[in-house]
Amino acid sequence: MKPTDHADDNPTRRDSKVPCPICKRAVNVSAQRPKFFPFCSQRCKLIDLGAWLDAAYAVPSHPDEADEGPLRQGDPDPQAGM
């Protein structure tokens, strides 16, 4: 490998396209990342930010995990009987 060779010089990577997570429009991934990557525009980036702020994205939990509250002082340890 020559000292001037870089991994970013790979033509398949330079010319690849990925879909925008919001509108699915193709985003060209060049040697330099696009300004709003992985989004196609500032509009799509702001839509995604708004979804995060509105809690539209959430990690699912098991129903019994959501029902369990923190242990209070004096409560028996549920792990102690095991």
N, C-alpha and C positions, 0 to 999 in steps of 0.2 A: 504494500500500500504506500503510495506516495504521500509525503507530508502535506500536500495540497488537497488530497482526497478527503472528503467529509461524508459522513453518513447522510447529511441532508442533500447531497448531490444525486441521490437515487431518483431517477426519473419517475418511477412508479409512485413514490411518496410525494414528489413535487406536484404531480398532476392528479392526485387523488381528490375525491369529493366525498363529503359526508353530509347527511341531511341535517338541517336545522331542527333542533328539538321541538320548536314551537310550530313553525309553518311547513316543515319538511322540505323546504327549498334547498337545492344543492349548494353547499358551501365549499369553495375551492380551497384546498389545503395546500398552500405553496410552501416554499422554503421558509418564508416568514409567515408567521401565523396572522390570519386576518384580524383586524382591530377588535371585532366583537366575538371572536371564536369562543364557543362552538356555534354561536348564533349567526344568522345572516345579516342582522342589522341591529341598531340600537333599539328599535321598536320591539323586536322579539326578545332582546335581553331584558328590557323593562317589563314586558309581559311576564317573563319568568320570575323576575324579582317580585312583582306584585303577587304572583301565586304563592311564593314562599312567605311573604309578609301576611297574606290572608290565611295561612296555614292550609293551603290546598294540598300540599305535599305532606304526607305523614308516614311514619314507620308503623306498620300494623303490629299490634301486640295481641297476646293471648288474652281472652276474656278474664281468666283468673288473675293475671298480672295486673290488670287495670283495677280490679276490685280490692286488691290488697293495699292497705294503707301502711304508712310507716308504723313501726312498733312504738308504743308508748311505754314509758317507764312503768314497770310493774306487770306488763303483759307477759304471759308465758312465752318462752322461745319456741316457735313451731319446730325447729330443728332439734331441740333437746330430747324429744321422745324417740328419735330415730336411732 
